[in-house]
Structures are given as C-alpha cells and as structure tokens.
C-alpha cells in the first residue's frame, strides 16, 4: 500500500480555513508520506480521490467534506468530525476511527475492513454496500442509519439500532448483542433472537458465539 499524495492530485476545492489550506498546500509539495492535519478544519473541501494513507486526522473537522474514493489506509481519524461528509467508495482499511462522528455522512461502497470504530456516532448515516469485514464495531450508534447491502464478517457488533435503521440486504456474521432503542427505552437482542430480528428486517446475518465460549458451557 502506498502512502502519501497521489502524483498530480489536487483538491477539487480547498478548505475555507487558511491554516488547513496552508498545510495541505505544503504537503502537496512534499515527496511522499502522510499528511498531519491534527486538529485542523478541512470542512467543505473537496478532497476526493486523494491518497491519505498513514496520515493523521486526529481531532480534525471534515464537516460536509467530499472524500469520494479517497484512501485512508492505516490513518488516524480518532475524534474526527465527518458530519455530512461524502466518503462514497473511500477506503478506511485498518484506520482508527474511534470516537469519530459520521452523522448524516455517506459511506456507500466504502471499505472499512479491520477498521476500529469505538463509540462512533454514525446516526442517520448511509452505508449502502459498505464493507465492514472484521471491523470492530463497539458502541457504534447506527440509529436511523441505512445499512442496506452492507457486509459483515465476524464483526464485534455491539451497536445501537432503532426502528429507522435500515437492514435490508445486510449479510455476514457478527458477535452481538445489539441494543434496540425506542420510545419505551432500550433492550438487548442477542443470539438466535438477533438473527431472527435482522431477518424480519430483510437481512441475513449469522450471530456467532462469543469468542472463548463453547456451547454447553456456563458463563
């Protein structure tokens, strides 16, 4: 996997923030390597088709930023705010997305294989056909999210869902349980009940036994 800027790549629209634009411009003149935009505001920019492999977006703001087809392999986006961002077909393979915000973001067709998503707010996000294979989904808020045709594979799946979460075509295998939230409060759904619950909503997901546990054993 390459790291650093794509040869000849330029932003479609630069960030409105002067410091973020200065840092991005400097990076474009450097030879390879990831970009460091920790804590900077890149909101509203068009950074589609960029190679941000092994970069640092920790605490960065990417509100309503276009990231279509961009590469974030092994990048750190911890606590980054991607509210309303368009990351269609972007790659976040092995990226650190812990505590990031993806409210109302678009992740259609994105690749999140083995990414870490701990306490991520992805409420009302669109994840149609998103690849979550092997990603760690712990305390992720998917209330109102569209997970149509998303793919899972042995994922930790301790997520929050509600009646507006769309699971049509969701496939794969997970370690539950999930938390279902409605006006009356919340309840935990696990095991065979979770499989049936997802099936009733148009998905087909196999719920696995927790690691280290065998059928017939207590605890």
N, C-alpha and C positions, 0 to 999 in steps of 0.2 A: 504494500500500500504506500503510495506516495504521500509526502507531506508538503504543505506549503502551497503557494499560489499556483493556479493553472497558468501556463505560458500564454501570454497575450490576453488574459482575462481582465476585464474592467467592470466595475459596478455599473448596473443599469441606472441607478440613482444613488448618489452619495447621501450619507446621513445628514440631517439638519444640524446636528451637534458638531461644532467646529473641531473639538478635540478628537472626536471619533473619526472625522474626516481626515484630520492630520495623521492620525495613527494608521489608518487604512492606506493612505497615500504613501507613507513611508514604507509600509510593508510591501506594497506593490513594487517598490524599487529595490527590495532586498532579494537575495538569492536563496530561495527555499526556506524551509522552516515554518512553523506555525505562527499565527498572529496572537499577540497579547492585547486583548481589549477588556481586561478585567475592570468591571465597574463602569464602563463607558456606555453611552446612549447611542445605539445604532438604529433607533426607531424610524420607521418609514423608508428605510433604504431598500434598494433592490440589489440583493447580493446573490441572485440566482446563479447556479452553475459554477460556484466558486469551490476551490479545494481548501477547506479549513481543517484538514487533518491535523491532529495533535496540537490543537490550538486551545487558548484559554479565554472563555467567555463567562467566567465566573462572575456572578452579580451583574452581568451586562443587561441592558434593556434592548430588546428586539421587538418592541410592540409594533404590530402591523408591518413587519419587515417581510419582504419576499425572499425566500430561501429555496425556491424551486430547484430541485436537482442538485443542491449543494451537498458537499461532503464534510462530515464532522467525525470521521473515524478517530476513536480514542480521544476525543476532545472533552474538555471540562466545561459543562454548562450548568454547574451547580448554582441554584438560586437565580438563574437567568429568567427574565420575564419575556416570554414569547406570546403574550396575549394577542390574538388576532393574526399571528404570523401565518404565512402560507409556505409550508415546508413540504409541498407535494413532491413525491419521489425523492426526497432528501435521504441521506444516509447518516444514521447515528449509531453505526455499529460500534459496540463496546464503549459508547460515550457515557459520561457521568451526567445524568440529568436529575440528580437528587434535588428535591425541593424546588424544582423549576415550575414555571407557570405556563400552561398551554391552553388557557381558557379561550374558547372560540377559535382556536388555531386549526389549520388544515394540515393533516398528516397523511392524506390519501396516498397509498402506494409507497409510503416511507419504509425504510429498512432500519429497525431498531433491534436487530439480532444482538443478544447478550448485552444490551444497554442496561444501566442501572437507573430505575425510576422509583425513588423512595419519597413518599409524601408529595408526589407531584399532583398539581391541580390541573387536570385535563377535562374539567367540566365543560359541557357543550362543545367539545372538540369534535372534529370529523376525522375518523381514522378508517376510511373505507379501503380495504385491501392492505392495510398496514401489516408488516411482518414483525411480530413480537417474539419470534422464536428464541427461547432461552433467556429472554429479558426478565429482570427482577422487578415485578410489579407489586410493590408493598405500600399499602395505604395510599393507593392512587385513586383520585376522585374522578370517576367516569360518569357522574350523574349528568344525564342529558347528552352524553356522547354517542356518536354514531360509529359503531364498531362493525358495520356491515362487511362481511367477507374478510375480516381481519384473520390472521393466522397465528396460533399459539403453539408452543412445543415445550412441554414440561416447565411451564412458567409458574413461578410463585404468583398467585393471583388473589391476594388479599386486597380487593378493591371495593370501592363504594359505587353502587348502581342504584338507579331508581326506575320508575315506570317509563320515563322518557329515554332511557338508554336503549339504543337500537342494537340488537344482537343477531339480526338476520344474516345467515351465511357464516357466522363466526365458527371456526373449526380449530381442532387441535387437542391439546391435553394440558391440564393445569393441576396445581396443588392449591386447593381452596383454603379457607372458605371465603365467600364474598359477604359483604354487608349490604342488604337491601334497605333503602330508606324511603319512607312515605310519610304522609301527613301524621300518621299514628305513631311514628317513631322509627326504629330500625330493628332488623332481625338478621341473624346469621344463617346463611344457607350453605350446606356442605354436602360432600359425598354424592350418593345416588340422587338425593333430592335436588342438588345443584345441577346435575346432568339433566334431569327432567325439566327443571325450571328453565334452563337455557334452550332445551329442545322445544318447549312450548312457545318460545320466542323466535324460533326459526334457526337456531344454531345447532351445532353438533360437536360438543366438547366432552372429552373423557376426563373425569376427575380422578386423579391418582391418589394413592395412599401417601400420607406424609412420609418423607424420607426417614429411614431408620425404623419405620413401623411395619410390622408384618400382620396379616390377617390372623385373628385369633389371639393376639397379644393385648394385654390391657395397658392403659397409659397413653 
